C-alpha cells in the first residue's frame, strides 16, 4: 500500500510540474513581435489587425510602430531581447536592418518581412507581399493595351516616375513596368522628352507627393514645354497626386494616361472624375490573412505556404516568399475596392 501511495505522489508531482511547465511556456512559445513602419494609416490598421487576429488564438503580440529607421532599430533590439518565437517586420528602410537582424539570427528568431523586402541580410526567413514586380508589369501592360502599342501605334510622349530608393518595392515596380515598355521606347513608339528613364533619374525620395510635383513642374518648364504628354508612369497614388497638381498648374485640363497604386480614396475620386486613369489595388485583408497564417506556421514549427522561391533576392539570399495577386482598378471596376 505504501508503494502505491508513494507512486501516486510521484505521479501527482510529475503532473503538477508538467502543468506548471505548460503554463510557463505556453505564453512564451506563442509570443510574436511585430515592428511596422508608421508611414500611413494602412500600416497602423494592418498591424492592429494582425495583432487582434493572433490574440484571438492565444498569441501574445508586441506591436510597435516606427517613424524612422533609427527608431525601428531600437524597437527591434528590445523585441529581440524578449526572445519572441517570431519577428515580423514592415521596414521603414529595408536597407538599414542588417546589423540588428544579425542578433535575431544569433538568437534563432525567425524573421518574416512584411510587404517590403529586407535587404542585405541572411536573417530573413520568409517574405509575405503582393507580387510587386507584377504590379509594375500591370501598369505597363495597361499602357500597352490602352495606347494600342502592339499594333504599332505611336509615337506617344511619356514621362516616368519611380518611388523611394530606400524601398526595394519601388525598384520592383519600376523594373516591372519598364520591362513591358522598354521595347516600345527602343522602337520609337514611346518618346521620353526629358530623356530621363533610369531609376536614379526618376525616383521620388520618401514617396513624397511634393517631390513628384516639383520634378513634374520642372519638366513642364523644360523638356516638356510646348509638348503634350500622352502618358505618365507614376508608381503610387501619392506620387500621382503630386503630378496631377503640377499638370493642373501647368495648364492641363485633360490629364494624360496616369497610373497609380494603393487605391487611396483621393485616387479613386480622381479616377471617377477622369483625373487619373488607374490604380493598383492590393487588398490588405488578403495579405494580412496570409501573414497571420505564415506566423502561426512558424511559431508552431511547420512549413508556411510558399509560392515563390526564385524572385526575391535580397543581396544575400533568395527569400522564400508568398506573393498575393494585385488588381488593376479603372473607372469600369471601381466597386471592386472595399
Secondary structure, 3 states (H helix, E strand, C coil): CHHHHHHHHHHHHHHHHHHHHHHHHHHHHCEEEEEEECCCHHHHHHHHHHHHHHHCCCCEEEEEEECCHHHHHHHHHHHHHCCCCEEEEECCCCCCCHHHHHHHHHCCCEEEEECCCCCCCCCCCEEEEECHHHHHHHHHHHHHHHCCHHHCCCCEEEEECCCCCCCHHHHHHHHHHHHHHHHHHHCCCEECCCCCCCHHHHCCHHHCHHHHHHHHHHHHHCCCCCCCCCEEECCCHHHHHHHHHHHHHCCCCCCCEECCCCCCHHHHHHHHHCCCCCEEECCHHHHHHHHHHHHHHHHHCCCCCCCECCCCECCCCECEEEEECCEEECCCCHHHCC
